[in-house]
Amino acid sequence: MKLALTDTSDVQVKPEDVLCMFHSTAVTGMDVCMRKQLIATTAQRWIHIHNYATKTLEIKRQFQAGEESSAVAFHPSGFHIVVAFADKV
């Protein structure tokens, strides 16, 4: 799919969903990796790492009771992530 930077009315762009497991509660943080085809999402006690190219869930991890995540960010290399909690990072 190619996207034009100018106004071209004849080009149809169809968005695609990332179809894999979703969170059952509100998403509190999200980041997209620039070097890899990954999206990280957090929701209270869960973190999901999605591969948007293959539309699969790569990693699903639950945190301990009392740990609720509020934000997530990828390192520019794509090999590390940072998850923010109320009392620690």
C-alpha positions as CSV (number, residue, x, y, z in Angstrom):
1,M,0.0,0.0,0.0
2,K,1.4,3.4,-1.0
3,L,0.3,6.7,0.6
4,A,0.6,9.9,-1.4
5,L,1.7,13.1,0.3
6,T,-0.4,15.2,-2.0
7,D,-4.2,15.3,-2.3
8,T,-5.2,12.5,-4.6
9,S,-8.9,11.8,-4.5
10,D,-8.7,8.6,-6.6
11,V,-6.5,6.8,-4.0
12,Q,-8.5,4.6,-1.6
13,V,-6.7,3.8,1.7
14,K,-8.2,0.9,3.7
15,P,-7.2,0.8,7.3
16,E,-6.3,-2.7,8.7
17,D,-7.0,-3.9,12.2
18,V,-4.4,-5.6,14.4
19,L,-6.4,-8.8,15.1
20,C,-5.1,-10.5,18.2
21,M,-5.9,-10.7,21.9
22,F,-7.2,-7.5,23.4
23,H,-7.2,-6.2,26.9
24,S,-10.4,-6.7,29.0
25,T,-9.9,-3.4,30.8
26,A,-9.0,0.1,29.7
27,V,-5.6,0.5,27.9
28,T,-3.4,2.8,30.0
29,G,-0.4,3.0,27.8
30,M,0.7,2.3,24.2
31,D,3.9,2.6,22.2
32,V,5.0,1.6,18.7
33,C,8.5,0.4,18.0
34,M,10.3,2.2,15.2
35,R,12.8,-0.5,14.3
36,K,10.6,-3.6,14.6
37,Q,7.0,-4.2,13.8
38,L,5.8,-4.2,17.4
39,I,3.2,-2.4,19.4
40,A,3.2,-2.5,23.2
41,T,0.0,-1.9,25.2
42,T,-0.6,-1.9,29.0
43,A,-3.8,-2.2,30.9
44,Q,-3.7,-2.2,34.7
45,R,-1.9,-5.5,35.5
46,W,-1.2,-6.7,31.9
47,I,1.3,-5.9,29.2
48,H,0.9,-7.2,25.6
49,I,3.4,-7.0,22.8
50,H,1.7,-7.3,19.4
51,N,3.4,-7.9,16.1
52,Y,1.3,-5.9,13.6
53,A,3.0,-7.5,10.5
54,T,1.9,-11.0,11.4
55,K,-1.1,-9.9,13.5
56,T,-0.1,-12.0,16.4
57,L,0.4,-11.6,20.2
58,E,4.1,-12.1,20.8
59,I,4.2,-11.6,24.6
60,K,1.5,-11.4,27.3
61,R,2.6,-10.8,30.9
62,Q,0.6,-10.2,34.1
63,F,2.1,-8.2,36.9
64,Q,1.8,-9.0,40.6
65,A,-1.2,-7.9,42.6
66,G,-0.9,-4.2,43.6
67,E,1.2,-3.3,40.5
68,E,-0.8,-1.4,38.0
69,S,1.0,0.0,35.0
70,S,0.3,3.4,33.7
71,A,2.6,3.8,30.7
72,V,4.9,1.9,28.4
73,A,7.7,2.8,26.0
74,F,10.1,1.0,23.7
75,H,13.8,1.7,23.7
76,P,14.9,3.0,20.2
77,S,16.7,-0.3,19.6
78,G,13.5,-2.3,20.0
79,F,15.1,-4.7,22.4
80,H,14.0,-3.2,25.7
81,I,10.8,-1.6,27.1
82,V,10.1,0.5,30.1
83,V,6.9,0.2,32.1
84,A,5.8,2.9,34.5
85,F,4.0,2.0,37.7
86,A,2.7,4.3,40.5
87,D,5.9,3.8,42.6
88,K,8.6,2.6,40.2
89,V,9.7,2.4,36.6
